[in-house]
Amino acid sequence: MPVPAEFVWGVASSAYQIEGAVSDDGRSPSSWDAFCEQDGRVFNGHSGEVACDHYHRLEEDTDLIAGLGVGAYRLSVSWPRVLPEVTGRVNEAGLAYYDRLIDALLARGVDPWVTLYHWDHPQAMQEQGGWLNRDSADWFAEYAAVVVDRLSDRVRHWMTINEPQIFIGLGHVSGEHAPGLKLSRREALLVSHHALLAHGKGVEAIRNHARTDPVIGWAPVGDVVVPIDESTGSVEAARQLMFTVREPDRAWAFNNTWFADPVVHGHYPEDAIALFGADAPDVQSGDMEQICQPIDFYGMNTYSARVARMGESGAELVEFPPGHPRTAFGWAVTPEAMYWGPKFLSERYKLPICVTENGLASMDWVGLDGGVADTGRIDFLARYIGQLERAVREGVDVQGYFHWSILDNFEWAEGYRMRFGLVHVDYETQARTAKASYHWYRDVIARGGVAQAFEGSNASTGDA
């Protein structure tokens, strides 16, 4: 059974990971530019200075996107390219670039889905306190209004913020990502509150400035927890742990409810308030109403899951056995995340789900025959998309799937040592090579799902 005809198949990327051109046309340094300049922060001293040079190759890259037959492309806008001083002066050249990108996509029949913040705020903002400064929410709203004013005659689908769990947990708690801070729990929780305020003010700015009827969501990540089996006890254990804030099991930031409950329900979860005690942020009058703006879909970024069962003392996590398959990132391969994740999120938040990121970190290379035979990625995607299709068949309201990513790219603190793309990028020559998975995913889209793609004799190799 294929997915519904209106199901959106897409691919995704983010500005800092592919654009390069960090000093071109009036762009100011970002927090990630500053982070990459610090010794030992990024693998082998890599940076996004050139990345995939997408800024200068958007025609070639939009041809590759359109060649998949996707209905949509998820991209992000670079804040320092648009408002180099955080607020105030608008950089016309930066907006003109996004005009060209949006127009190129639309000319090829691809709908742009725009994320406003994918971690690269101006370094000038960081020098004013970054997300620790409560004014950051207003700065973000001004930036959102500028972008929406310019692009919303052609863009309907918007996402405010990508993965607050990561830019807070890794950027402000462990210090592994930009801006490289190791804040106290109280300070980091304040950062999260300001980011949620920014989300709410961003939604409001989109609705107030959009020139076409907007469709608005966001793209959190959070832990997905799946049951070890489908017994009632195991399912309930997974559901409980997926919506619990835990510490010190993992850094507190890697959860769903601290971020999503305020966005959808208008309040912080009670278990988290009890856990954080005096460290919980002071909520000013009107804050929760500002955060809880109506959104149209819930974005789900998911690569892996944790496993749960109901033990003698209640719900408990289960370790993976030795030799369990893992990606190059060390993340466990758990296709069931694509079934239970949308199912549990849909039950709790009563919103349509869109998978805004999913993919495989691997290490692919161009073979002697000139192709890239990433059969592991094909197998990974077949398993994950197959589970997503199961959720759709069983009535979960899943509206789309965006593969991460279209191109191999700068993978943050890991630099260029891991590859997520459907298209291989030679970072020295900037040559693009469509991988076997590119052709396979194209067939999945054309046939309307994984099961249909496997009916063809080319499904295992991805040959055109």
Residue, then its C-alpha position, 0 to 999 in steps of 0.5 A: m500500500p503506497v503512502p497517500a498521494e499528498f504525502v510530501w517526500g523531501v530532502a534537507s540541508s542547513a545553511y552553515q553545513i553547505e553554503g560556504a561563502v562565509s565572507d561573501d556579499g556582506r555576511s558577518p561571522s557566525s557563532w560557528d565561524a568563531f567556534c571553528e577558529q578555536d583550536g581543537r574544537v572541530f575535527n582536524g580544524h575543519s570549518g564551514e568556510v567553503a563547505c559544499d560551496h552551495y552559495h555558488r553552485l545552487e543551480e547545479d544543486t537544485d538540479l540534483i534536488a529536482g532530479l530526485g522527484v521530491g516535492a519539497y526541499r528543507l533549507s535554512v536561512s543564515w541569520p548573519r547573511v540577512l542581519p549581519e549586526v543581529t538586528g537593524r541593517v538588512n543585508e540586501a545581498g543576503l536576501a537576494y541570494y535566498d531569492r535566487l535559491i527559492d526561485a530556482l527551486l520553484a522553477r524546478g517544481v520543488d516546494p521550499w520549506v524554510t527553517l529560520y534558525h539552524w544554529d548559526h546566529p551572528q557572532a555579534m549576538q553571542e558577544q551580547g550574551g547570545w541566548l542567555n540574553r532575554d532580548s534574544a527572543d526579540w532579536f529572533a522575531e525581528y530576523a524572522a519578520v525580515v525573512v518572511d517579509r521577503l520570501s513569503d510571497r513564494v514560501r508557505h512552509w516555515m520552521t522556527i528552530n531546529e533541534p533546541q536540544i542539541f544547540i543547548g545540550l551540546g552548545h551550552v551544557s557540554g561545550e562540544h558545539a558552538p558557542g562552546l559553553k559549559l553553563s550551570r544547569r540554571e543558566a542553561l535552563l534559562v537559555s532553553h526558556h529564551a529559545l522557546l520564547a524565540h520560537g513563540k515570537g517567531v511563530e507570531a512574526i510569521r503569522n503577522h508578516a506572511r503574504t500567503d497563508p503560512v504552514i508553521g512547525w518546528a524541528p525538535v529532536g528529543d529521545v525516541v524510546v521504543p518497546i523491546d517487544e509489543s507487549t502492553g507493558s513494554v509499550e507503556a514503558a517506552r511511552q513513559l520514558m519517552f516523555t520523562v525528563r531524566e538526569p543524570d541518565r543523559a544530559w537533561a537537555f536530550n528530552n521531548t517534554w521540556f521543550a514540546d510541552p510548553v510549545v504545544h500545551g503551554h506549560y513545563p512538565e511537572d516532573a521536570i519542574a520537580l527535578f530542576g527545583a530552584d534551577a528552573p527558569d523564572v517564568q514572567s507573566g505572559d511567557m507561557e502564552q507567548i511560547c504556546q502559539p498555534i502551530d500546524f505540524y510537529g517536526m520530528n528529527t530522528y536517527s536512532a532510539r533507545v529501548a525500554r521494557m517494564g521491569e520489576s521496579g517500573a519502566e527501565l531502559v535496556e542496553f543494546p547487545p554487543g554487536h548491535p548495528r551502529t552508524a559511523f556516528g555510533w548511533a544504534v540502528t533502530p528502524e522502529a523509531m520511525y513507527w513508535g516515534p510518530k505514534f507516541l508524539s501524535e498521541r501526546y501532542k495531537l498534531p500532524i507529524c512530519v519527519t524533518e530529518n532522518g538518515l545515515a552517517s557513513m563513510d562513502w567514497v567514489g569507486l573505481d567504476g565512478g559510482v558510489a555504492d552506498t548499499g548500507r544507506i539503502d538498507f537503512l532507509a528501507r528499514y526506517i521508511g518501511q516502519l514509517e509507512r507502517a505508522v501511516r497505514e495504522g492511521v498515524d497522521v504523518q504528512g511527510y519525510f525529509h531525508w537528511s541530507i541531499l549533500d555530504n556536508f560539514e557535520w559540525a564538530e565532526g567536520y567532514r569525516m562523516r557523510f550523510g548525503l545522497v550525493h557525494v561531494d569531493y571537498e577538494t574539487q566540489a565534484r558531485t556524484a549521485k550515490a546509489s541511494y540517490h537513485w533508490y530514493r528516487d524510485v521510492i518517491a516515484r513508486g509511492g513507498v518502499a514496498q513498491a520500490f522493492e517490486g523493481s529489479n533495481a531496488s537493491t543496487g539503486d541503478a537508474 
